[in-house]
């Protein structure tokens, strides 16, 4: 494997990040659920709502971790990992671990008390990854949502 670089994404790369999010949506069997546009990604980035680490190899973005700051009334400042993806053909090569480490380092740097994310109940490979990283996978909280159109 050639040199791997983990770095923050630029605004100009957000369309590539969105393409990776689409690949993730396909993997999660929800391709039609992705309705946010590249322009919306750019606006969120410009407003400081999101940030992204990308994994690059030979000037190609091969993985990403998209996150944002939020606040927990119980714990305080929290960094939320919204999307985390590495292209399937290069998984299990340590790239995801490096992206995840960058995310956790950013959480510490920003003074977050916790990092949070979701993992699908059927994605046992991802669950094992998080447990190897000493994560607690909560099974007693259900997600709620309402789509506002």
C-alpha positions as a LaTeX table, in Angstrom:
\begin{tabular}{lrrr}
\hline
Residue & $x$ (\AA) & $y$ (\AA) & $z$ (\AA) \\
\hline
Unk1 & 0.00 & 0.00 & 0.00 \\
Unk2 & 1.39 & 3.39 & $-0.96$ \\
Unk3 & 1.68 & 6.36 & 1.42 \\
Unk4 & $-1.54$ & 7.12 & 3.30 \\
Unk5 & $-2.36$ & 10.66 & 4.39 \\
Unk6 & $-5.11$ & 11.55 & 6.87 \\
Unk7 & $-6.05$ & 15.24 & 6.73 \\
Unk8 & $-8.96$ & 17.65 & 6.88 \\
Unk9 & $-11.04$ & 17.89 & 3.71 \\
Unk10 & $-11.22$ & 21.13 & 1.79 \\
Unk11 & $-14.44$ & 22.79 & 0.69 \\
Unk12 & $-13.61$ & 21.83 & $-2.90$ \\
Unk13 & $-13.51$ & 18.14 & $-1.92$ \\
Unk14 & $-16.98$ & 18.02 & $-0.37$ \\
Unk15 & $-18.52$ & 16.66 & $-3.58$ \\
Unk16 & $-16.18$ & 13.65 & $-3.25$ \\
Unk17 & $-17.16$ & 13.30 & 0.41 \\
Unk18 & $-20.81$ & 13.28 & $-0.66$ \\
Unk19 & $-20.02$ & 10.53 & $-3.19$ \\
Unk20 & $-18.53$ & 8.46 & $-0.37$ \\
Unk21 & $-21.62$ & 9.15 & 1.74 \\
Unk22 & $-23.69$ & 7.82 & $-1.16$ \\
Unk23 & $-21.55$ & 4.65 & $-1.25$ \\
Unk24 & $-22.18$ & 4.32 & 2.48 \\
Unk25 & $-25.92$ & 4.78 & 1.94 \\
Unk26 & $-25.85$ & 1.98 & $-0.66$ \\
Unk27 & $-23.95$ & $-0.25$ & 1.78 \\
Unk28 & $-26.55$ & 0.55 & 4.45 \\
Unk29 & $-29.32$ & $-0.35$ & 1.97 \\
Unk30 & $-30.69$ & 3.23 & 2.00 \\
Unk31 & $-29.49$ & 4.89 & $-1.25$ \\
Unk32 & $-32.71$ & 6.84 & $-1.72$ \\
Unk33 & $-32.45$ & 8.33 & 1.78 \\
Unk34 & $-29.55$ & 10.60 & 0.77 \\
Unk35 & $-31.19$ & 13.84 & $-0.28$ \\
Unk36 & $-28.64$ & 16.42 & 0.95 \\
Unk37 & $-26.87$ & 18.03 & $-1.99$ \\
Unk38 & $-23.22$ & 18.95 & $-2.43$ \\
Unk39 & $-24.31$ & 22.59 & $-2.12$ \\
Unk40 & $-25.83$ & 21.82 & 1.28 \\
Unk41 & $-22.58$ & 20.13 & 2.33 \\
Unk42 & $-20.69$ & 23.26 & 1.27 \\
Unk43 & $-23.08$ & 25.53 & 3.16 \\
Unk44 & $-22.80$ & 23.41 & 6.31 \\
Unk45 & $-19.00$ & 23.45 & 5.96 \\
Unk46 & $-18.97$ & 27.24 & 5.43 \\
Unk47 & $-21.14$ & 27.70 & 8.53 \\
Unk48 & $-18.81$ & 25.51 & 10.59 \\
Unk49 & $-21.52$ & 22.91 & 11.15 \\
Unk50 & $-19.50$ & 19.98 & 9.78 \\
Unk51 & $-15.90$ & 18.98 & 9.39 \\
Unk52 & $-14.33$ & 16.00 & 7.66 \\
Unk53 & $-11.17$ & 13.97 & 7.85 \\
Unk54 & $-10.24$ & 12.25 & 4.60 \\
Unk55 & $-7.89$ & 9.37 & 3.93 \\
Unk56 & $-5.88$ & 9.97 & 0.76 \\
Unk57 & $-3.70$ & 7.63 & $-1.24$ \\
Unk58 & $-2.05$ & 8.69 & $-4.50$ \\
Unk59 & $-4.12$ & 11.91 & $-4.50$ \\
Unk60 & $-7.36$ & 9.88 & $-4.30$ \\
Unk61 & $-9.77$ & 10.16 & $-1.37$ \\
Unk62 & $-10.46$ & 6.59 & $-0.26$ \\
Unk63 & $-12.20$ & 7.15 & 3.05 \\
Unk64 & $-13.70$ & 9.79 & 5.29 \\
Unk65 & $-15.00$ & 10.61 & 8.75 \\
Unk66 & $-17.58$ & 13.41 & 8.79 \\
Unk67 & $-18.35$ & 14.87 & 12.21 \\
Unk68 & $-19.69$ & 17.86 & 14.10 \\
Unk69 & $-19.78$ & 19.32 & 17.60 \\
Unk70 & $-22.89$ & 19.03 & 19.70 \\
Unk71 & $-23.78$ & 19.30 & 23.35 \\
Unk72 & $-25.04$ & 16.68 & 25.77 \\
Unk73 & $-26.97$ & 18.04 & 28.74 \\
Unk74 & $-25.58$ & 15.13 & 30.76 \\
Unk75 & $-21.96$ & 15.02 & 29.57 \\
Unk76 & $-21.20$ & 18.40 & 28.00 \\
Unk77 & $-19.36$ & 18.99 & 24.74 \\
Unk78 & $-19.63$ & 16.02 & 22.39 \\
Unk79 & $-18.14$ & 15.27 & 18.98 \\
Unk80 & $-20.60$ & 13.32 & 16.86 \\
Unk81 & $-19.34$ & 11.04 & 14.08 \\
Unk82 & $-22.09$ & 11.29 & 11.47 \\
Unk83 & $-20.53$ & 9.24 & 8.67 \\
Unk84 & $-17.46$ & 7.00 & 8.65 \\
Unk85 & $-16.54$ & 5.13 & 5.49 \\
Unk86 & $-13.62$ & 3.42 & 3.76 \\
Unk87 & $-13.96$ & 2.03 & 0.25 \\
Unk88 & $-14.68$ & $-1.73$ & 0.48 \\
Unk89 & $-11.73$ & $-2.87$ & $-1.63$ \\
Unk90 & $-9.23$ & $-1.41$ & 0.85 \\
Unk91 & $-10.85$ & $-2.23$ & 4.17 \\
Unk92 & $-8.97$ & $-4.14$ & 6.86 \\
Unk93 & $-5.72$ & $-2.34$ & 6.07 \\
Unk94 & $-5.77$ & 0.02 & 9.06 \\
Unk95 & $-7.20$ & 3.01 & 7.16 \\
Unk96 & $-10.42$ & 3.10 & 9.18 \\
Unk97 & $-8.44$ & 2.93 & 12.41 \\
Unk98 & $-6.34$ & 5.91 & 11.36 \\
Unk99 & $-9.45$ & 7.92 & 10.45 \\
Unk100 & $-11.10$ & 6.97 & 13.74 \\
Unk101 & $-7.96$ & 7.92 & 15.67 \\
Unk102 & $-7.94$ & 11.32 & 13.95 \\
Unk103 & $-11.59$ & 11.81 & 14.94 \\
Unk104 & $-10.87$ & 10.87 & 18.58 \\
Unk105 & $-7.80$ & 13.13 & 18.63 \\
Unk106 & $-9.95$ & 16.00 & 17.33 \\
Unk107 & $-12.51$ & 15.33 & 20.09 \\
Unk108 & $-9.75$ & 15.62 & 22.72 \\
Unk109 & $-8.29$ & 18.70 & 21.04 \\
Unk110 & $-11.69$ & 20.41 & 21.07 \\
Unk111 & $-12.26$ & 19.56 & 24.72 \\
Unk112 & $-15.13$ & 17.13 & 24.15 \\
Unk113 & $-16.09$ & 14.89 & 27.03 \\
Unk114 & $-17.37$ & 12.16 & 24.75 \\
Unk115 & $-17.56$ & 11.00 & 21.16 \\
Unk116 & $-20.74$ & 9.41 & 19.84 \\
Unk117 & $-22.02$ & 7.73 & 16.69 \\
Unk118 & $-24.54$ & 5.15 & 15.52 \\
Unk119 & $-23.91$ & 1.67 & 14.20 \\
Unk120 & $-26.50$ & $-0.53$ & 12.51 \\
Unk121 & $-27.61$ & $-3.60$ & 14.43 \\
Unk122 & $-26.67$ & $-5.88$ & 11.51 \\
Unk123 & $-23.21$ & $-4.38$ & 10.91 \\
Unk124 & $-21.29$ & $-6.78$ & 13.12 \\
Unk125 & $-17.93$ & $-5.95$ & 11.54 \\
Unk126 & $-18.34$ & $-2.29$ & 12.51 \\
Unk127 & $-19.55$ & $-3.28$ & 15.97 \\
Unk128 & $-16.40$ & $-5.39$ & 16.48 \\
Unk129 & $-14.26$ & $-2.46$ & 15.32 \\
Unk130 & $-15.82$ & $-0.12$ & 17.89 \\
Unk131 & $-15.58$ & $-2.68$ & 20.71 \\
Unk132 & $-11.87$ & $-3.17$ & 19.87 \\
Unk133 & $-11.58$ & 0.58 & 20.43 \\
Unk134 & $-13.14$ & 0.27 & 23.90 \\
Unk135 & $-16.48$ & 1.76 & 22.86 \\
Unk136 & $-19.69$ & 1.17 & 24.73 \\
Unk137 & $-22.45$ & 0.17 & 22.32 \\
Unk138 & $-25.71$ & 1.26 & 23.91 \\
Unk139 & $-28.68$ & $-0.96$ & 23.15 \\
Unk140 & $-31.23$ & 0.59 & 25.48 \\
Unk141 & $-31.78$ & 3.89 & 23.60 \\
Unk142 & $-33.93$ & 4.03 & 20.49 \\
Unk143 & $-33.46$ & 6.69 & 17.83 \\
Unk144 & $-36.33$ & 8.98 & 17.03 \\
Unk145 & $-36.69$ & 11.23 & 14.00 \\
Unk146 & $-39.16$ & 13.30 & 12.03 \\
Unk147 & $-38.31$ & 14.38 & 8.51 \\
Unk148 & $-39.20$ & 18.03 & 7.96 \\
Unk149 & $-40.06$ & 18.76 & 4.36 \\
\hline
\end{tabular}
